[in-house]
Amino acid sequence: MTDAAGRESGSGSTPERILTAAVHRFGIDGFGVGLREIAADAGVSAALVIRHYRSKDGLRAACDEHVLAQVRRVKMESVTSDTRSLLERLAHMEEYAPLTGYVIASLIDGGDLARDLIEHMVADAVDYLAEGERTGMITPSRDPEARARYLTYAGLGGLLLQIRLASSDGPRDPAAMMRTFMQQSMLPSLEIYTDGVFTDRRILDAVLDAGYGDQQGGSAPAPHDVATDPPERT
């Protein structure tokens, strides 16, 4: 059995213990950490880690799959649950800190595995946003894939920027990162998602009239005069 963040509530099988230890350790120390440290956290030998996952890259690929499955589950539950269940989940948000720490470590590390992880997260976002539309919790989009990509980039980018600005030479503390991010970002982001920013459709309609949304790859010309001039300085 696992808790909300995918940690085993009991002893778990040896591969599960290794996987859980790896997600935690990668999220705290980054992907430069050695297999011996991960093995020690799991209470096994480094040779046993190799036996189950063949290599450090194999272990990281398994961690990617595990983290993606957990993130997808949590997001899907968020768009299908009632308000009370959502508030209960928010009250225990720090339980998801290992997942957050792992994703941040992947973004900082970069490379093909990071790109694959983000692309999978975007694809999953398309699915859970569609489920939110089905349940009536989320407004339909003109371009579901583009919206999912923007929300994924914006959410992860904001979190990564915060981590970079508050970075230190020591190991990361995913739980503290989660607390700070939620304190600073939860209410303003919910306000934007719920009430929006603009008071009417003038800018959106001007951009749509200029051809955006009709062409792929951003090939439409940049629109001009879509907003009123700023007030003159006095």
C-alpha positions as CSV (number, residue, x, y, z in Angstrom):
1,M,0.0,0.0,0.0
2,T,1.1,3.6,-0.7
3,D,0.3,7.0,0.8
4,A,-0.7,10.0,-1.3
5,A,2.9,10.6,-2.4
6,G,3.5,7.0,-3.4
7,R,5.5,6.1,-0.3
8,E,5.0,2.6,1.0
9,S,3.0,2.5,4.2
10,G,4.4,-1.0,5.0
11,S,7.8,-2.6,4.3
12,G,6.9,-3.1,0.6
13,S,8.9,-5.3,-1.8
14,T,12.6,-4.7,-2.4
15,P,12.0,-2.9,-5.8
16,E,9.4,-0.7,-4.2
17,R,11.7,0.3,-1.3
18,I,14.5,1.1,-3.8
19,L,12.2,3.2,-5.9
20,T,10.8,5.1,-3.0
21,A,14.3,5.8,-1.7
22,A,15.5,6.9,-5.1
23,V,12.6,9.4,-5.6
24,H,13.3,10.9,-2.2
25,R,17.1,11.0,-2.6
26,F,17.0,12.4,-6.2
27,G,14.6,15.1,-5.1
28,I,16.8,16.2,-2.3
29,D,20.3,15.8,-3.7
30,G,19.8,15.8,-7.5
31,F,20.8,13.1,-9.9
32,G,24.5,13.2,-9.0
33,V,23.8,11.1,-5.9
34,G,25.3,7.7,-6.1
35,L,23.6,4.3,-6.0
36,R,25.3,3.5,-2.6
37,E,23.4,6.4,-1.0
38,I,20.1,5.3,-2.5
39,A,20.8,1.7,-1.5
40,A,21.6,2.7,2.1
41,D,18.3,4.6,2.3
42,A,16.4,1.5,1.0
43,G,18.3,-0.8,3.4
44,V,19.8,-2.8,0.6
45,S,23.1,-3.2,-1.2
46,A,24.1,-1.3,-4.3
47,A,24.5,-4.6,-6.1
48,L,20.8,-5.3,-5.3
49,V,19.8,-2.0,-6.9
50,I,21.7,-3.0,-10.0
51,R,20.1,-6.4,-10.0
52,H,16.6,-4.9,-10.0
53,Y,17.1,-1.8,-12.2
54,R,20.3,-2.8,-14.2
55,S,21.8,0.8,-14.0
56,K,21.3,4.2,-12.6
57,D,19.7,5.3,-15.8
58,G,17.3,2.3,-15.5
59,L,16.5,3.4,-12.0
60,R,15.8,6.9,-13.0
61,A,13.5,5.8,-15.9
62,A,11.6,3.7,-13.4
63,C,11.4,6.8,-11.1
64,D,10.0,8.9,-14.0
65,E,7.3,6.3,-14.6
66,H,6.4,6.1,-10.9
67,V,6.3,9.9,-10.4
68,L,4.2,10.4,-13.6
69,A,1.7,7.8,-12.4
70,Q,1.4,9.5,-9.0
71,V,1.1,13.0,-10.4
72,R,-1.5,11.9,-12.9
73,R,-3.5,10.2,-10.2
74,V,-3.4,13.2,-7.9
75,K,-4.4,15.6,-10.7
76,M,-7.2,13.4,-11.9
77,E,-8.6,13.2,-8.3
78,S,-8.4,17.0,-8.0
79,V,-10.7,17.6,-11.0
80,T,-13.2,14.9,-10.0
81,S,-13.5,15.3,-6.3
82,D,-15.8,17.6,-4.3
83,T,-14.7,20.7,-2.5
84,R,-14.4,19.0,0.9
85,S,-12.2,16.3,-0.5
86,L,-10.0,18.9,-2.3
87,L,-9.6,20.9,1.0
88,E,-8.6,17.7,2.8
89,R,-6.0,17.0,0.1
90,L,-4.7,20.6,0.4
91,A,-4.3,20.1,4.1
92,H,-1.9,17.3,3.5
93,M,-0.2,18.8,0.5
94,E,3.3,18.3,2.0
95,E,2.8,14.6,1.4
96,Y,3.4,15.3,-2.2
97,A,6.8,17.0,-1.5
98,P,8.9,14.0,-2.8
99,L,7.1,14.1,-6.1
100,T,7.7,17.9,-6.4
101,G,11.3,17.5,-5.4
102,Y,11.9,14.9,-8.0
103,V,10.3,16.9,-10.8
104,I,12.3,20.0,-9.9
105,A,15.5,17.9,-9.8
106,S,14.6,16.6,-13.3
107,L,14.1,20.1,-14.6
108,I,17.4,21.3,-13.2
109,D,19.2,18.3,-14.6
110,G,17.8,18.7,-18.1
111,G,18.4,16.3,-21.0
112,D,16.3,13.9,-22.8
113,L,14.8,12.3,-19.7
114,A,13.6,15.7,-18.5
115,R,12.1,16.5,-21.8
116,D,10.3,13.2,-21.9
117,L,9.0,13.7,-18.4
118,I,7.6,17.1,-19.3
119,E,6.0,15.9,-22.5
120,H,4.3,13.1,-20.6
121,M,3.1,15.6,-18.0
122,V,1.6,17.7,-20.8
123,A,-0.1,14.7,-22.3
124,D,-1.5,13.7,-19.0
125,A,-2.7,17.3,-18.4
126,V,-4.7,17.1,-21.6
127,D,-6.5,14.1,-20.2
128,Y,-7.3,15.4,-16.7
129,L,-8.4,18.8,-18.0
130,A,-10.7,17.0,-20.3
131,E,-12.1,15.0,-17.4
132,G,-12.5,18.3,-15.5
133,E,-14.5,19.6,-18.5
134,R,-16.7,16.5,-18.4
135,T,-17.5,16.9,-14.7
136,G,-18.2,20.6,-15.2
137,M,-15.4,21.9,-13.1
138,I,-13.2,23.3,-15.9
139,T,-14.2,25.5,-18.8
140,P,-13.6,24.0,-22.3
141,S,-10.7,25.3,-24.3
142,R,-10.3,26.3,-28.0
143,D,-7.0,24.4,-28.0
144,P,-6.9,21.8,-25.2
145,E,-3.3,20.7,-26.0
146,A,-2.0,24.3,-26.1
147,R,-3.7,25.1,-22.8
148,A,-2.4,22.0,-21.1
149,R,1.2,22.8,-22.3
150,Y,0.9,26.4,-21.1
151,L,-0.4,25.4,-17.6
152,T,2.3,22.8,-17.2
153,Y,5.1,25.2,-18.3
154,A,3.7,28.0,-16.2
155,G,3.3,25.9,-13.0
156,L,6.6,24.2,-13.2
157,G,8.4,27.4,-14.4
158,G,7.1,29.4,-11.4
159,L,8.2,26.7,-9.0
160,L,11.6,26.4,-10.6
161,L,12.1,30.1,-10.6
162,Q,11.3,30.2,-6.9
163,I,13.8,27.5,-6.2
164,R,16.5,29.2,-8.2
165,L,16.0,32.5,-6.4
166,A,16.1,30.8,-3.0
167,S,18.8,28.3,-3.9
168,S,21.6,27.4,-1.6
169,D,24.6,25.1,-1.7
170,G,23.0,22.6,0.6
171,P,20.5,19.8,-0.2
172,R,17.0,20.8,-1.2
173,D,14.1,20.5,1.2
174,P,11.1,19.5,-0.9
175,A,8.6,19.9,1.9
176,A,9.8,23.5,2.7
177,M,9.7,24.3,-1.0
178,M,6.1,23.1,-1.2
179,R,5.1,25.1,1.9
180,T,6.6,28.3,0.6
181,F,5.2,27.9,-2.9
182,M,1.7,27.1,-1.7
183,Q,1.8,30.1,0.7
184,Q,2.8,32.5,-2.0
185,S,1.0,31.1,-5.0
186,M,-2.2,29.2,-4.1
187,L,-4.6,32.1,-3.6
188,P,-3.4,34.3,-6.5
189,S,-3.3,31.4,-8.9
190,L,-6.8,30.2,-7.9
191,E,-8.1,33.8,-8.2
192,I,-6.7,34.0,-11.8
193,Y,-8.1,30.6,-12.7
194,T,-11.5,31.4,-11.2
195,D,-12.1,35.1,-11.9
196,G,-9.6,35.8,-14.7
197,V,-7.7,39.1,-15.1
198,F,-9.3,41.1,-17.8
199,T,-12.8,42.5,-17.3
200,D,-14.0,41.8,-20.8
201,R,-13.1,40.0,-24.1
202,R,-11.6,43.0,-26.0
203,I,-8.1,41.7,-26.1
204,L,-9.0,38.1,-26.7
205,D,-11.3,39.0,-29.6
206,A,-8.7,41.3,-31.2
207,V,-6.1,38.5,-31.1
208,L,-8.6,36.0,-32.5
209,D,-9.6,38.4,-35.2
210,A,-5.9,38.8,-36.1
211,G,-5.7,35.1,-36.9
212,Y,-4.2,33.6,-33.8
213,G,-5.6,30.1,-33.2
214,D,-6.1,29.5,-36.9
215,Q,-2.5,28.7,-37.8
216,Q,-0.1,26.4,-36.1
217,G,3.4,27.1,-34.9
218,G,2.8,30.8,-34.1
219,S,3.0,31.7,-37.8
220,A,0.3,34.4,-37.6
221,P,1.6,38.0,-37.7
222,A,1.8,39.8,-34.5
223,P,-1.4,41.8,-33.9
224,H,-1.2,45.6,-33.6
225,D,-3.3,47.9,-31.5
226,V,-5.0,45.2,-29.7
227,A,-5.1,47.2,-26.5
228,T,-5.7,50.8,-25.7
229,D,-2.7,53.1,-25.2
230,P,-1.4,53.3,-21.7
231,P,-2.3,56.5,-19.8
232,E,0.1,59.4,-20.2
233,R,2.5,60.1,-17.4
234,T,1.9,63.2,-15.6
